[in-house]
């Protein structure tokens, strides 16, 4: 049996090759001629080891290691913050205040978090698209490059014109290093004023 040791980045791989010399050779069949793959995932590294046994009794082991990107996104959350002329009455539920007490009309601001392996992804190189739809034909879009951030302030708030109903916030964040967008949807319920 011959052993070969290779260094691949920070991983050392040992290869064992067995073979026959001279004499009769036979071709294994059934369970002894097998192939298996083992995948081990750690916090920052994914290692894939493939061991293949093929006739005549040759075993080859290959290991590939990749590290997760610091800007990889595993999940996204979005929610309403900075509400004006409404009171929180439950999770993602708000009740309008009297129309007479709201000079600018009821509105809410948005906040989102792109989460990765080490918490919030703090980069300003994402592609963020937020669509808000609701009663009376409300259909607004916000854009940002902040992987984690908010749509705040007078010009960025979502104005609902004192109309109760369900408002759907759909967010899509494409990570800085490419890859498929990660999405989330949140429904914010606005209840009418009781007064």
Secondary structure, DSSP 8 states (H G I E B T S, - for coil): -EEEEEEETTEEEEEEE----SS------GGGS-EEEEEEE-SSEEEEEEEEEETTTEEEEEEEEEE--TT---EEEEEEEEEESEEEEETTEEEE--GGG-SS--EEEEEEEEEETTEE---S--EEEEEEEEGGGEEEEEEES-SSEEE-STTTSEE-TT--EEEEEEEEEE-TT----EEEEEEEEEE----
